[in-house]
Amino acid sequence: MDGVHNQVFFPSTMQDMFTSWNRFPQAVPFAGGVSFARRQDSRYTLTFPAYILSLDKLNELQRITRTERYIELGAMVKLNDIINLGKTIPQVFTQALKCIAGPELRNLATIGGNICHPALRLNATAPLVALDARYELRTALTSRWISAARFSSFSGPPAFNPQELLTRIRIPREQWNYSLFKRFADPYPESGTGGSLVFIARIQKNILTDLRVVFAGETVIRDKNSEAILSGKHLPLDRRDINHFIELWGAFLSAVDTPGMTKARIINFVEDALLELAD
C-alpha cells in the first residue's frame, strides 16, 4: 500500500461515513478486504484505491436482529458469525457459507462483501434468492429495500445508485423441511459454467406445499412456472410428475441460452433432489 497517496477514513457513524464519501466521491467502501486481495496479481505487494472508507467501526452494520418473522444481518457481519448462529439461520444458507474458503478467511469476509463482489457472491446469492431475502440500500438521504432476486438479476457488479451502500440483509424465518446446496467449480477460465445451485422444499402433512430451485452463476436462473407444477402434490412424488418437471426445466434452460455443461449440471441436480422425494 502506498503510504504517500492513500488515505483511509474510519467513520464511527453512518453520518460521518456519508459525509466523508460526499467529500471524496471516488472513495471506495472497505469491509473485510477479501475482494481487494483476490484481485491482486502480486502475492507480496497489495495495491489499494487512493481513498478508502473503512466500515470496521460502524457498529450499526455489525448488528444481528431476530424477530418472529425474519433475521436481519448487518452488512459487516462476518461469515463465521452467521454460521455460528446455528439453527437460527436456514440450513441451506449455512451450507453455502461453509463452502466459502476456510475458517480463517470466513473470519474476515463479510456477508455484504460476498453479496456485492461479482466473483464472491456466487456462494451466497442462490440461497438468498431462494429464501426471498431483501437488501437495504442507503445513501445519505434515502433508504430503499430491494429483493435479492432483483439485486442479482444481472451479470457483473451490482447496479448501485451513486454513493449508495448495502447496509442490511433481511431473511424470512420460514421453515423448509428439505434443502440441498451444491457449488460447481468452473473448470475452464471464462467458460461461464461455474456457480451454485439451491433446492428447498416445504412439506406439510405429506404435501409438497412449496419448492424453489435457483442457480446463480453468470446470471441468476429460476423458473417459477415449473415450481408451481409440483406445488400441492402428495408425497412420495410420482415419477411422471418428476419427469414433467425436468422437461419443463430443460425447455426453460434452452430458452435462456444456458451453456451445455451448466444445463446438464442443473438438470442432474434437480433430478437427484426430486428422486429423494419419490417413491
Summary of the structure (lengths in Angstrom):
residues: 279
radius of gyration: 20.2
end to end distance: 60.2
largest distance: 68.1
contacts: 862
relative contact order: 0.11
helix: 35%
strand: 25%
